[in-house]
Amino acid sequence: MTRRLVTGIILIFLGAGLGAGAYSLYTQNNSLPVNLQPYPALEGPRPKVAPEGVFPTVANSVSPTVVNISAVKLRPQGRPSKDDPFYDFFEDFFSPLYDFGLKKHYMEKSTGSGVIVSPEGYIITNHHVVSDAQKIKVTLQDKRSFKAEVIGVDTKTDLAVVRITAEDLPYIRWGDSDRLMVGDFVLAVGNPFGLSHTVTMGIISAVGRANVGIADYEDFIQTDAAINPGNSGGPLVNTRGELVGINTAIFSRSGGYQGIGFAVPSNMVRLVMEQLLTNGRVVRGWLGVSIQELTPALMKAFAHSSLKGALVSETVKGSPAESAGLMHGDIIISFGGSEVQGPAELRNLVARSKPGTKTGITILRSGRRTEITVNVAELPTEQETARIERMPERSGDAFSGLSVIALTEDTARQLNLPED
């Protein structure tokens, strides 16, 4: 269940003028070539502070790879409210048109940002920037404009890949977001409020942010670099000018910048893009368990010495988890050799696993450490999910077979936990 972080705080997707809307999957070309550059070798120790002049150098090298994305969407014009003083007039005049299906429409235009990631013209942006758009125009820093084609989208991470056909395109280098540390300098580049190629500077405030209610799979970079509506889809770069994140949303009381922005890490972006270009869709692993976060009371009840891990509250019948012997009350502390900090991290680890692979899981059962092996399956489609008995519903973050739920009184009684 998605948590509401702070009362009165609103989550702002950064595509100006276009809401998240209903998600859809676009027609994809599975055979398009792409040149993805390998991570560059890092030489020498990491600098403790940014050298003088590094920010202008990075800004000048990155800005040509950043694009403005204009999306046009046809919106239906709804009927007037009965509280409208002109309701009777409009109802008498326009009702026959609605009855015959001749509804009025209006054109809605939104703007966002994107970044060119290959010389073939592939551009990364957010799904909510191009969602359901009838027409997409991409404008480069040199003022050239091109019609863009949506290659693929991943609604679960709010990412999209679009493509333009052009020559002599600059493109950004990929960075390794796993190397980011709190306090690292970063630059955000984009088109806030339509002000093209705006560059702001900040630091990494946190990494691995989850449960913020932005996407189904969350592993966000938090930054205080100033980002605003219109920045959505633009790059977050390190002091080497490498792409380390895609700016996606902010928390704000005013609708503008207040020092809390979120970016999808580049390693997740790259994985999603490669799958969209190769498979036409993102294939994710599936375990088939409902899990919840450990609390101090649960930690004590299960004789666990840490709040790290994910508590299994249910296994789906016929799932890989059930076949592997996972049980209600098990605490998963490691998956595939990676330590599990909590439910969100486990969900992402499972999702990144290739279906059909056998993966080791370390659990605590009745206070004893146990090793089991699970054969990861492919995340079922919605249609397949409906046919699986007792599959967790959407409201429980079940997209990788994992569902994060709140501890109820009934569950507490089943686990013999104290009422508090």
PEFENVEN-V636008 format. One record per helix or strand. SS is the DSSP state (2 for helix, 1 for strand). FROM is the first residue (numbers start at 1). LEN is the number of residues. If there is no record, write none. Layout:
BEGIN
SS,FROM,LEN
SS,FROM,LEN
END
This chain:
BEGIN
1,10,4
1,16,1
2,54,10
1,66,11
2,87,13
1,105,12
1,122,5
2,127,4
1,135,5
1,145,3
1,149,6
1,159,5
1,173,2
2,177,3
1,185,6
2,192,3
1,198,12
1,220,4
1,235,3
1,242,11
1,261,5
2,266,14
1,285,2
1,289,5
2,296,6
1,310,6
2,320,5
1,331,5
1,338,2
2,343,10
1,358,8
1,368,8
1,377,2
2,382,6
2,394,3
1,402,3
2,409,6
END
